[in-house]
Amino acid sequence: MPDKVLAIHGGTPVAEEPLPEIYGGASEIGEEEIAAVTAALRTKKLFRFLDPEHSRCAELERLFGEMTGCPHALAVGGGTAALISGLVGIGISDGDEVIVPGYTYIASASAVLICGAVPVIAEIDDSLTIDPADVEKKITQRTRAIMPVHMRGYPCNMDAIMDIARRHNLLVIEDVAQACGGSYKGKRLGSIGNVGCFSLQHYKIITAGEGGMMVTHTREVYERAAIRHDSAMCFWKPGESNVRPFPGENFRLNEMEGALGCVQYGRLESILSRGRAICNRLRTELADVPGIQLHQSNDPAGDCGICFAFFVESSDRTQPFAAALRAEGIPAGCLYDKGIPDRHVYPYWEYVMEKASWDRHGRPWTSPLHDPERRYTPDMCPKTLDILGRTVMLTISQALEKRHVDWIIQAIRKVAENL
Ligand SMILES: *Cc1c(COP(=O)(O)O)cnc(C)c1O
């Protein structure tokens, strides 16, 4: 008979030992990665365009192209760089508005501003991704693009978003930083919109240390992005582009990162399939727990299996629920805590809220092409804050074994029934 007294009230914790702290590709770095990076170093050719035939960066591009079915892939130095390249690729600039969700990493909004456009913040729905109904409400004459963000490995409602984009003649840039390898109705995330942008930063599903990837079906989008990613692109691939060169910067990936990324790519399907099996079991066995509502995915089969989320009835129950789970030995967190400035939640995007800028004239905010009346307030997306405020989330380790998952199930039931 399991102990009914919650560990937080002095009972015996459900978990008999700490759960493994193994999350994503970074935790699995091993001899293969060490060998691949060492081999890259031994070539003494770290610049990706020095020996194009043997470039590991080029190989990583080929792998992402193959995964997504996109004929064009561009390796870059980070997810933010991928977003900037992608936005420039599809032609976003001064005067444009890009609709972003109120729940995403601040870099999504920052990339829009760097391109001279401004982010317009839309609500999320209980898929924890952008709410298509609110996207439609946020469209103005200046709207050029929608940026669905597949947060925490959860696919956005891409059918609804692509339908809105078609009807309003908008472009779609997918932020896949947190959902590498995920899919929506059988299509890989990143391949559905006009452009898809991945991150290979340390905390993502697979990593190159730092790094990112942009994929697209459109040659011109790729060419514009490639020009932006390297100020001398026309020298490395002379004559290849039909696009007239314009100023770029340096978003290049190097060969050590490329080599690391290729080995990590080889781990992707295994990480996803282990996480998905765990999440499927949690979903099935916790479907009937009173007082909590499980997160509903837009495509459970396409989820990355890196998180398990559920909602409690009121926001004053969220923190106690998560704390009680932690006391049972189950690492659980909340998505919105008024005391903790989390850069994934729009009220904590200070430079957006305050319309701050690097530019002494205040651009892009002050550009005459932008709406001078646009305001940002912490309460502008109340539905988003309500949903996040009621979410309890467990980050799922791909290394959980059956007994660990048993404990998670027992602990969630125990807390739901006894708190
Ligand atoms: C991590 C992340 C980014 C930025 O990626 P970097 O590689 O850190 O530049 C962008 N969007 C989302 C949703 C992210 O999680």
Ligand as a Chemical Component Dictionary entry (heavy atoms), coordinates in Angstrom:
data_LIG
# 
_chem_comp.id                   LIG 
_chem_comp.type                 NON-POLYMER 
_chem_comp.pdbx_formal_charge   0 
_chem_comp.three_letter_code    LIG 
# 
loop_
_chem_comp_atom.comp_id 
_chem_comp_atom.atom_id 
_chem_comp_atom.alt_atom_id 
_chem_comp_atom.type_symbol 
_chem_comp_atom.charge 
_chem_comp_atom.model_Cartn_x 
_chem_comp_atom.model_Cartn_y 
_chem_comp_atom.model_Cartn_z 
_chem_comp_atom.pdbx_ordinal 
LIG C1 C1 C 0 17.443 28.401 -27.932 1  
LIG C2 C2 C 0 16.378 29.056 -28.692 2  
LIG C3 C3 C 0 16.665 30.017 -29.677 3  
LIG C4 C4 C 0 18.042 30.569 -29.896 4  
LIG O1 O1 O 0 19.017 29.637 -30.191 5  
LIG P1 P1 P 0 20.565 29.973 -29.881 6  
LIG O2 O2 O 0 21.278 28.828 -30.515 7  
LIG O3 O3 O 0 20.722 30.040 -28.413 8  
LIG O4 O4 O 0 20.865 31.263 -30.562 9  
LIG C5 C5 C 0 15.616 30.532 -30.413 10 
LIG N1 N1 N 0 14.350 30.144 -30.189 11 
LIG C6 C6 C 0 14.033 29.246 -29.243 12 
LIG C7 C7 C 0 12.607 28.842 -29.070 13 
LIG C8 C8 C 0 15.035 28.683 -28.451 14 
LIG O5 O5 O 0 14.705 27.804 -27.508 15 
# 
loop_
_chem_comp_bond.comp_id 
_chem_comp_bond.atom_id_1 
_chem_comp_bond.atom_id_2 
_chem_comp_bond.value_order 
_chem_comp_bond.pdbx_ordinal 
LIG C1 C2 SING 1  
LIG C2 C3 SING 2  
LIG C2 C8 DOUB 3  
LIG C3 C4 SING 4  
LIG C3 C5 DOUB 5  
LIG C4 O1 SING 6  
LIG O1 P1 SING 7  
LIG P1 O2 DOUB 8  
LIG P1 O3 SING 9  
LIG P1 O4 SING 10 
LIG C5 N1 SING 11 
LIG N1 C6 DOUB 12 
LIG C6 C7 SING 13 
LIG C6 C8 SING 14 
LIG C8 O5 SING 15 
# 
